[in-house]
Amino acid sequence: MYNVPVAIILSIAIGLFSRTCRAETDTVKEAIDPKASEILQRADSARSPWPDFTMAADIAFEKHGQLKKEKFRVFVKDYLKSLVSYVEPVKQRGNMLLMVGDNLWYYVNNTRRPMRITPIQKLSGGASYGDITRLSWSKDYSPEPGGEQSVAVGERSFDTWFLKLKANSKSATYHTIDLYVEKGTFFPRKAVVYLQSGKKMKTMYFTEYKTMAGKKMNTRIEFIDHLSSDNMTSLTFSNVIVKTSPNRFFLKSSLSTLYGEVVY
């Protein structure tokens, strides 16, 4: 029999105990701090709580010192397909946006062929086409955790998880996004978006959450356009109806036939 010194035995025991404690601590930490992918998916649920629904969207912004307002009708299917019809102003009534997969088209009423466009192109004010046609991030971006930060939105302050989102698909509206998701609720509170060059394009504040059709969802986004003198644009959502729209609403070949069903 070998006589093992008591000091060695204690050292081994302490090492085993420390590793056990670290493992338990890591397990508890994972339970408290979800993975970046889970945070992003739950943030998506606050923007688009159902796979199929319709809603109204209103954009307001200033142009040449005058307040401009525009109205749209949004149809979402399977989370990632969307049709947006222009309601006001009258001169654009009947125009449509269709996003399916990585493809986004703009259709001008009473014409034959829709035009292919990109999500980052400007819709109105500081809002891009992708801000109204793509209400989820999980499919378009890879998230990296960035720690925890306190974020001010208006007069309120929120404890958030910070995620760095990098585009991984052609349908992504922005190249990179600094996203701040409120701890506990998983509500997006702030997003800073960047061009491919790294230049800051705009800051988005998610300022209102309301119960729609039985679920809490984001109903107002305020955009600060850093490429246009920090002008502000608001995008609000309302009149949510949870229903499944016909498949033909999401076919490029059907756009010229949909006016009577999607413009109201």
C-alpha positions in Angstrom: 0.0 0.0 0.0 1.2 3.5 -0.8 0.7 6.2 1.7 -0.9 9.2 -0.1 -0.2 12.4 1.7 -3.2 14.1 3.1 -2.3 17.3 1.3 -2.6 15.6 -2.1 -5.9 14.0 -1.2 -7.3 17.4 -0.1 -6.0 19.1 -3.3 -7.7 16.5 -5.5 -11.0 16.8 -3.5 -10.9 20.6 -3.7 -10.2 20.4 -7.4 -13.2 18.1 -8.0 -15.4 20.3 -5.8 -14.4 23.4 -7.7 -15.1 21.8 -11.1 -18.5 20.7 -9.9 -19.3 24.2 -8.6 -18.2 25.7 -11.9 -20.4 23.3 -13.8 -23.3 24.0 -11.6 -22.7 27.8 -11.9 -22.5 27.5 -15.7 -25.8 25.5 -15.8 -27.5 28.2 -13.7 -26.0 31.0 -15.8 -27.4 29.3 -19.0 -30.8 29.1 -17.4 -30.7 32.8 -16.5 -29.0 34.0 -19.7 -30.4 32.3 -22.8 -28.4 31.7 -25.9 -28.2 34.4 -28.5 -30.3 32.4 -31.0 -33.1 31.9 -28.4 -33.1 35.6 -27.5 -33.4 36.5 -31.2 -36.2 34.0 -31.8 -38.2 35.3 -28.9 -37.6 38.9 -30.0 -39.0 37.9 -33.4 -42.1 36.6 -31.6 -42.7 40.1 -30.2 -42.7 41.6 -33.7 -44.6 38.8 -35.5 -46.5 36.6 -33.0 -48.4 34.5 -35.6 -47.4 32.8 -38.8 -50.4 34.1 -40.6 -52.1 37.5 -40.0 -53.0 40.9 -41.5 -52.7 44.4 -40.2 -52.7 48.1 -41.0 -49.5 50.1 -41.1 -49.1 53.8 -41.0 -45.9 55.8 -41.7 -45.5 59.5 -40.7 -42.5 61.7 -41.5 -41.7 65.3 -42.3 -40.7 66.4 -45.8 -39.9 70.0 -46.7 -41.4 71.1 -43.4 -44.7 69.3 -43.9 -46.0 66.2 -42.1 -46.6 63.4 -44.6 -48.7 60.3 -43.8 -49.0 57.1 -45.7 -51.2 54.0 -45.1 -50.6 50.4 -46.0 -52.3 47.0 -45.6 -49.9 44.1 -44.6 -50.5 40.4 -45.2 -48.1 37.9 -43.6 -48.0 34.2 -44.4 -45.8 31.5 -42.8 -43.9 34.3 -41.0 -41.6 35.0 -44.1 -44.0 35.7 -47.0 -45.5 39.2 -47.1 -47.7 41.3 -49.3 -48.0 45.0 -48.7 -50.7 47.1 -50.5 -50.6 50.9 -50.7 -53.8 52.5 -49.5 -52.8 56.2 -49.2 -51.8 58.6 -50.7 -54.3 58.1 -53.5 -51.7 58.5 -56.3 -50.0 55.3 -55.0 -53.2 53.4 -54.1 -53.1 49.9 -55.5 -49.3 49.7 -55.7 -47.9 46.6 -53.9 -44.8 45.0 -52.4 -44.3 41.3 -52.4 -41.6 39.5 -50.5 -41.1 35.7 -50.9 -37.9 34.1 -49.7 -35.0 36.3 -50.9 -37.0 38.1 -53.5 -38.7 41.4 -53.2 -40.8 43.0 -55.9 -42.5 46.4 -56.3 -45.7 46.4 -58.4 -47.2 49.6 -59.8 -51.0 49.5 -60.2 -52.3 48.9 -63.7 -49.0 47.7 -65.1 -48.0 44.3 -66.1 -44.7 43.4 -64.6 -43.4 44.0 -61.1 -39.9 45.3 -60.6 -37.3 43.6 -58.5 -36.0 45.8 -55.7 -33.8 45.5 -52.6 -35.1 45.6 -48.9 -32.7 48.4 -48.0 -34.1 50.8 -50.5 -36.1 53.7 -49.0 -39.9 53.2 -48.7 -40.8 56.6 -47.1 -39.0 58.9 -44.7 -36.4 56.9 -42.8 -38.2 53.5 -43.3 -36.9 50.9 -45.8 -38.9 48.4 -47.8 -37.6 45.6 -45.6 -38.9 47.4 -42.4 -42.5 46.7 -43.4 -42.1 43.4 -45.5 -39.7 41.5 -43.2 -40.8 41.3 -39.5 -38.3 38.7 -38.4 -34.5 38.5 -37.9 -33.9 34.9 -37.1 -33.8 33.6 -40.7 -31.7 36.5 -42.1 -29.1 37.1 -39.4 -26.5 35.2 -37.3 -26.5 36.5 -33.8 -23.4 36.9 -31.6 -23.8 37.7 -27.8 -22.4 41.0 -26.7 -23.2 41.1 -23.0 -25.6 43.2 -21.1 -26.4 46.9 -21.4 -28.8 49.5 -20.0 -30.6 51.3 -22.9 -32.6 54.5 -22.7 -35.7 54.7 -24.8 -37.4 58.1 -24.3 -37.6 58.7 -20.6 -37.4 55.0 -19.7 -34.3 52.8 -19.2 -34.2 49.0 -19.9 -31.8 46.3 -18.9 -31.1 44.5 -22.1 -29.1 41.7 -23.8 -26.9 43.1 -26.6 -26.7 41.0 -29.8 -24.6 41.7 -32.8 -26.5 40.5 -35.9 -24.7 39.8 -39.2 -26.6 39.2 -42.4 -26.5 35.7 -43.8 -29.1 35.9 -46.6 -30.0 38.2 -49.5 -33.4 39.0 -47.9 -31.7 40.8 -45.0 -32.5 44.4 -45.0 -29.3 45.6 -43.3 -25.7 44.4 -43.3 -25.3 44.4 -39.6 -27.5 45.3 -36.6 -26.7 46.1 -33.0 -29.8 44.8 -31.3 -30.9 45.4 -27.7 -33.5 43.0 -26.3 -35.1 43.7 -22.9 -34.4 41.1 -20.3 -37.4 39.3 -19.0 -39.9 40.3 -21.7 -37.6 39.6 -24.7 -39.0 42.8 -26.3 -36.7 44.5 -28.8 -36.0 48.0 -27.5 -33.4 49.5 -29.8 -31.6 48.6 -33.0 -28.7 50.4 -34.7 -28.2 49.4 -38.3 -25.1 49.7 -40.5 -24.3 49.8 -44.2 -21.8 47.3 -45.6 -19.1 50.0 -45.4 -19.6 50.0 -41.6 -21.3 53.5 -41.7 -24.1 53.9 -39.2 -27.4 54.2 -41.3 -30.1 54.7 -38.7 -31.3 53.9 -35.2 -34.6 52.3 -34.5 -36.5 52.5 -31.2 -39.3 50.0 -30.5 -41.5 52.3 -28.4 -44.9 50.7 -28.0 -46.2 47.2 -27.3 -49.9 46.5 -27.2 -52.1 43.4 -26.9 -53.4 42.5 -30.4 -55.6 39.5 -31.0 -54.6 38.1 -27.5 -50.9 38.6 -27.8 -48.4 41.4 -26.9 -46.6 42.7 -30.0 -44.6 45.7 -31.1 -46.9 48.4 -32.5 -44.6 51.4 -33.0 -41.1 51.9 -34.4 -39.3 55.3 -34.5 -36.5 55.7 -37.0 -33.7 58.2 -36.7 -32.2 58.6 -40.2 -28.5 59.3 -39.7 -28.0 59.8 -43.5 -30.6 62.5 -43.6 -29.9 65.0 -40.8 -31.3 62.6 -38.1 -34.8 63.1 -39.4 -37.5 61.0 -37.6 -40.0 58.6 -39.1 -42.7 56.6 -37.2 -44.1 53.3 -38.3 -47.2 52.1 -36.4 -49.2 48.8 -36.7 -52.8 48.3 -35.8 -56.1 46.5 -36.7 -54.4 43.0 -36.4 -56.5 40.1 -37.6 -55.2 36.5 -37.3 -56.2 34.7 -40.5 -54.6 32.8 -43.3 -54.5 34.6 -46.6 -54.8 32.7 -50.0 -51.6 31.4 -51.5 -52.3 33.5 -54.7 -51.7 36.7 -52.6 -48.0 35.7 -52.6 -47.6 34.9 -56.3 -45.8 37.5 -58.5 -48.1 36.5 -61.4 -51.2 37.4 -59.3 -50.4 41.0 -58.3 -52.3 42.6 -61.2 -55.5 40.8 -60.1 -55.6 41.5 -56.3 -56.6 45.1 -56.1 -60.2 44.5 -54.9 -59.1 42.1 -52.2 -56.1 43.7 -50.7 -56.7 47.5 -51.0 -59.1 48.6 -48.3 
